[in-house]
Amino acid sequence: MKYFIWFIFLFSGFVFSCNQKKQSNENTGHSSSIESALPAITFLEKEFEFGDIQQGDIVKHVFKFKNTGSTYLKIQSVSASCGCTTPQWPKEAIAPQAEGEIYVEFNSQGKMGMQTKTISITANTDPAMTQLTIKVNVLTKK
């Protein structure tokens, strides 16, 4: 019984000390070394409005970003919510503090009215997915 009480005492001390360490990290705002080692993608803008265009027009926009993290940024994929929107992105890794661009082209053929399309970027960041949005009002040709 005496050993059991000692075990409980030591175990509770261990749990208490682990909890204190966790609270200390939360209070100081420090993250774990794994989190701080991740790259971070920061865009100048995450949404762009083209305004009014004529049906059949093709419009283009460049979303500029910076790797604000401390390790290399690698974009695994970029996909659009519609086949009418075509993204292009850098295939090579982006160094810390370096800049890059996501090029987006929207083809309004067969579209009418207000259009909102999303571009989803999957990268080695936290969170792993970032979304961009384009908006355009497609006017029918007269």
Phi and psi in degrees as GROMACS dihedral restraints (atoms count N, CA, C in turn):
[ dihedral_restraints ]
;  ai    aj    ak    al  type     phi  dphi    fc
    3     4     5     6     1   -62.1    20    10
    4     5     6     7     1   -39.9    20    10
    6     7     8     9     1   -67.2    20    10
    7     8     9    10     1   -36.6    20    10
    9    10    11    12     1   -62.5    20    10
   10    11    12    13     1   -43.4    20    10
   12    13    14    15     1   -63.8    20    10
   13    14    15    16     1   -42.2    20    10
   15    16    17    18     1   -62.1    20    10
   16    17    18    19     1   -41.5    20    10
   18    19    20    21     1   -60.8    20    10
   19    20    21    22     1   -47.3    20    10
   21    22    23    24     1   -60.8    20    10
   22    23    24    25     1   -43.6    20    10
   24    25    26    27     1   -61.1    20    10
   25    26    27    28     1   -49.0    20    10
   27    28    29    30     1   -64.7    20    10
   28    29    30    31     1   -42.5    20    10
   30    31    32    33     1   -62.0    20    10
   31    32    33    34     1   -45.2    20    10
   33    34    35    36     1   -65.0    20    10
   34    35    36    37     1   -35.4    20    10
   36    37    38    39     1   -64.3    20    10
   37    38    39    40     1   -40.0    20    10
   39    40    41    42     1   -63.1    20    10
   40    41    42    43     1   -48.1    20    10
   42    43    44    45     1   -61.3    20    10
   43    44    45    46     1   -43.6    20    10
   45    46    47    48     1   -62.2    20    10
   46    47    48    49     1   -43.7    20    10
   48    49    50    51     1   -67.5    20    10
   49    50    51    52     1   -36.4    20    10
   51    52    53    54     1   -65.3    20    10
   52    53    54    55     1   -41.1    20    10
   54    55    56    57     1   -64.4    20    10
   55    56    57    58     1   -39.4    20    10
   57    58    59    60     1   -62.3    20    10
   58    59    60    61     1   -41.3    20    10
   60    61    62    63     1   -62.6    20    10
   61    62    63    64     1   -44.3    20    10
   63    64    65    66     1   -62.9    20    10
   64    65    66    67     1   -45.5    20    10
   66    67    68    69     1   -63.8    20    10
   67    68    69    70     1   -37.7    20    10
   69    70    71    72     1   -61.0    20    10
   70    71    72    73     1   -43.9    20    10
   72    73    74    75     1   -65.2    20    10
   73    74    75    76     1   -38.8    20    10
   75    76    77    78     1   -67.3    20    10
   76    77    78    79     1   -39.8    20    10
   78    79    80    81     1   -71.0    20    10
   79    80    81    82     1   -34.7    20    10
   81    82    83    84     1   -85.7    20    10
   82    83    84    85     1   -11.7    20    10
   84    85    86    87     1    80.7    20    10
   85    86    87    88     1     5.8    20    10
   87    88    89    90     1   -77.0    20    10
   88    89    90    91     1   138.3    20    10
   90    91    92    93     1  -103.3    20    10
   91    92    93    94     1   169.9    20    10
   93    94    95    96     1   -68.6    20    10
   94    95    96    97     1   163.3    20    10
   96    97    98    99     1   -64.7    20    10
   97    98    99   100     1   -28.5    20    10
   99   100   101   102     1   -66.1    20    10
  100   101   102   103     1   -46.5    20    10
  102   103   104   105     1   -64.1    20    10
  103   104   105   106     1   -41.9    20    10
  105   106   107   108     1   -72.4    20    10
  106   107   108   109     1   -16.7    20    10
  108   109   110   111     1   -83.8    20    10
  109   110   111   112     1    -6.4    20    10
  111   112   113   114     1   -79.8    20    10
  112   113   114   115     1   148.1    20    10
  114   115   116   117     1   -73.5    20    10
  115   116   117   118     1   164.5    20    10
  117   118   119   120     1  -135.8    20    10
  118   119   120   121     1   132.2    20    10
  120   121   122   123     1  -101.9    20    10
  121   122   123   124     1   121.3    20    10
  123   124   125   126     1  -121.5    20    10
  124   125   126   127     1   119.8    20    10
  126   127   128   129     1   -95.5    20    10
  127   128   129   130     1   146.1    20    10
  129   130   131   132     1   -66.5    20    10
  130   131   132   133     1   -34.7    20    10
  132   133   134   135     1  -149.1    20    10
  133   134   135   136     1   147.3    20    10
  135   136   137   138     1  -112.0    20    10
  136   137   138   139     1    -3.2    20    10
  138   139   140   141     1  -141.2    20    10
  139   140   141   142     1   141.4    20    10
  141   142   143   144     1  -139.4    20    10
  142   143   144   145     1   135.1    20    10
  144   145   146   147     1  -110.5    20    10
  145   146   147   148     1   123.5    20    10
  147   148   149   150     1   -80.5    20    10
  148   149   150   151     1   -23.0    20    10
  150   151   152   153     1    85.7    20    10
  151   152   153   154     1  -148.2    20    10
  153   154   155   156     1   -88.0    20    10
  154   155   156   157     1   135.5    20    10
  156   157   158   159     1  -136.5    20    10
  157   158   159   160     1   164.4    20    10
  159   160   161   162     1   -87.7    20    10
  160   161   162   163     1   144.9    20    10
  162   163   164   165     1   -56.3    20    10
  163   164   165   166     1   131.9    20    10
  165   166   167   168     1    99.6    20    10
  166   167   168   169     1   -15.2    20    10
  168   169   170   171     1   -69.6    20    10
  169   170   171   172     1   150.2    20    10
  171   172   173   174     1  -115.1    20    10
  172   173   174   175     1   123.4    20    10
  174   175   176   177     1  -117.2    20    10
  175   176   177   178     1   152.8    20    10
  177   178   179   180     1  -132.9    20    10
  178   179   180   181     1   149.0    20    10
  180   181   182   183     1  -148.8    20    10
  181   182   183   184     1   148.9    20    10
  183   184   185   186     1  -114.7    20    10
  184   185   186   187     1   121.8    20    10
  186   187   188   189     1   -94.6    20    10
  187   188   189   190     1   118.5    20    10
  189   190   191   192     1   -95.2    20    10
  190   191   192   193     1   141.3    20    10
  192   193   194   195     1  -138.6    20    10
  193   194   195   196     1   167.6    20    10
  195   196   197   198     1  -135.4    20    10
  196   197   198   199     1   141.6    20    10
  198   199   200   201     1   -83.4    20    10
  199   200   201   202     1   100.3    20    10
  201   202   203   204     1   -91.4    20    10
  202   203   204   205     1     8.6    20    10
  204   205   206   207     1   -89.4    20    10
  205   206   207   208     1  -173.6    20    10
  207   208   209   210     1  -107.0    20    10
  208   209   210   211     1     2.8    20    10
  210   211   212   213     1  -133.6    20    10
  211   212   213   214     1   171.8    20    10
  213   214   215   216     1   -64.8    20    10
  214   215   216   217     1   137.0    20    10
  216   217   218   219     1   -95.2    20    10
  217   218   219   220     1   128.8    20    10
  219   220   221   222     1  -125.2    20    10
  220   221   222   223     1   116.3    20    10
  222   223   224   225     1   -85.5    20    10
  223   224   225   226     1   116.5    20    10
  225   226   227   228     1   -78.1    20    10
  226   227   228   229     1   -43.1    20    10
  228   229   230   231     1  -157.2    20    10
  229   230   231   232     1   156.8    20    10
  231   232   233   234     1  -136.5    20    10
  232   233   234   235     1   126.2    20    10
  234   235   236   237     1  -132.0    20    10
  235   236   237   238     1   151.5    20    10
  237   238   239   240     1  -108.9    20    10
  238   239   240   241     1   155.8    20    10
  240   241   242   243     1   -76.1    20    10
  241   242   243   244     1    -5.7    20    10
  243   244   245   246     1  -150.0    20    10
  244   245   246   247     1   147.7    20    10
  246   247   248   249     1   -66.1    20    10
  247   248   249   250     1   -13.9    20    10
  249   250   251   252     1   -77.2    20    10
  250   251   252   253     1    -9.2    20    10
  252   253   254   255     1  -117.0    20    10
  253   254   255   256     1   124.0    20    10
  255   256   257   258     1  -118.0    20    10
  256   257   258   259     1   117.0    20    10
  258   259   260   261     1   -97.3    20    10
  259   260   261   262     1   151.1    20    10
  261   262   263   264     1  -132.2    20    10
  262   263   264   265     1   142.5    20    10
  264   265   266   267     1  -146.0    20    10
  265   266   267   268     1   162.1    20    10
  267   268   269   270     1   -69.4    20    10
  268   269   270   271     1   131.9    20    10
  270   271   272   273     1   -88.5    20    10
  271   272   273   274     1   -21.9    20    10
  273   274   275   276     1   -84.6    20    10
  274   275   276   277     1   158.2    20    10
  276   277   278   279     1   -67.6    20    10
  277   278   279   280     1   145.8    20    10
  279   280   281   282     1  -103.1    20    10
  280   281   282   283     1   122.3    20    10
  282   283   284   285     1   -66.3    20    10
  283   284   285   286     1   157.0    20    10
  285   286   287   288     1   -56.0    20    10
  286   287   288   289     1   135.0    20    10
  288   289   290   291     1    71.7    20    10
  289   290   291   292     1     2.5    20    10
  291   292   293   294     1   -85.8    20    10
  292   293   294   295     1   162.7    20    10
  294   295   296   297     1  -112.6    20    10
  295   296   297   298     1   159.4    20    10
  297   298   299   300     1  -151.3    20    10
  298   299   300   301     1   178.5    20    10
  300   301   302   303     1  -139.1    20    10
  301   302   303   304     1   144.5    20    10
  303   304   305   306     1  -112.0    20    10
  304   305   306   307     1   117.7    20    10
  306   307   308   309     1   -95.6    20    10
  307   308   309   310     1   128.3    20    10
  309   310   311   312     1  -126.1    20    10
  310   311   312   313     1   132.1    20    10
  312   313   314   315     1  -122.5    20    10
  313   314   315   316     1   131.6    20    10
  315   316   317   318     1  -116.5    20    10
  316   317   318   319     1   126.4    20    10
  318   319   320   321     1  -105.3    20    10
  319   320   321   322     1   116.6    20    10
  321   322   323   324     1   -88.0    20    10
  322   323   324   325     1     6.3    20    10
  324   325   326   327     1   -55.8    20    10
  325   326   327   328     1   124.9    20    10
  327   328   329   330     1    79.9    20    10
  328   329   330   331     1     2.8    20    10
  330   331   332   333     1  -102.9    20    10
  331   332   333   334     1   151.1    20    10
  333   334   335   336     1  -144.3    20    10
  334   335   336   337     1   144.8    20    10
  336   337   338   339     1    79.4    20    10
  337   338   339   340     1  -165.1    20    10
  339   340   341   342     1   -71.0    20    10
  340   341   342   343     1   129.0    20    10
  342   343   344   345     1  -122.6    20    10
  343   344   345   346     1   133.8    20    10
  345   346   347   348     1  -127.0    20    10
  346   347   348   349     1   121.3    20    10
  348   349   350   351     1  -123.6    20    10
  349   350   351   352     1   142.5    20    10
  351   352   353   354     1  -110.6    20    10
  352   353   354   355     1   147.8    20    10
  354   355   356   357     1  -120.0    20    10
  355   356   357   358     1   119.9    20    10
  357   358   359   360     1  -103.3    20    10
  358   359   360   361     1   126.5    20    10
  360   361   362   363     1  -111.0    20    10
  361   362   363   364     1   123.7    20    10
  363   364   365   366     1  -108.4    20    10
  364   365   366   367     1   123.9    20    10
  366   367   368   369     1  -144.5    20    10
  367   368   369   370     1   175.8    20    10
  369   370   371   372     1   -84.9    20    10
  370   371   372   373     1    48.9    20    10
  372   373   374   375     1  -114.0    20    10
  373   374   375   376     1   175.3    20    10
  375   376   377   378     1  -128.6    20    10
  376   377   378   379     1   108.0    20    10
  378   379   380   381     1   -74.7    20    10
  379   380   381   382     1   160.2    20    10
  381   382   383   384     1   -72.4    20    10
  382   383   384   385     1   -23.3    20    10
  384   385   386   387     1  -115.6    20    10
  385   386   387   388     1   136.3    20    10
  387   388   389   390     1  -126.0    20    10
  388   389   390   391     1   141.1    20    10
  390   391   392   393     1  -116.9    20    10
  391   392   393   394     1   140.4    20    10
  393   394   395   396     1  -115.0    20    10
  394   395   396   397     1   157.9    20    10
  396   397   398   399     1  -135.1    20    10
  397   398   399   400     1   138.0    20    10
  399   400   401   402     1  -119.7    20    10
  400   401   402   403     1   145.8    20    10
  402   403   404   405     1  -131.0    20    10
  403   404   405   406     1   143.8    20    10
  405   406   407   408     1  -155.9    20    10
  406   407   408   409     1   145.1    20    10
  408   409   410   411     1  -107.2    20    10
  409   410   411   412     1   112.9    20    10
  411   412   413   414     1   -93.0    20    10
  412   413   414   415     1   117.8    20    10
  414   415   416   417     1   -94.2    20    10
  415   416   417   418     1   139.9    20    10
  417   418   419   420     1   -73.3    20    10
  418   419   420   421     1   144.7    20    10
  420   421   422   423     1   -70.8    20    10
  421   422   423   424     1   144.6    20    10
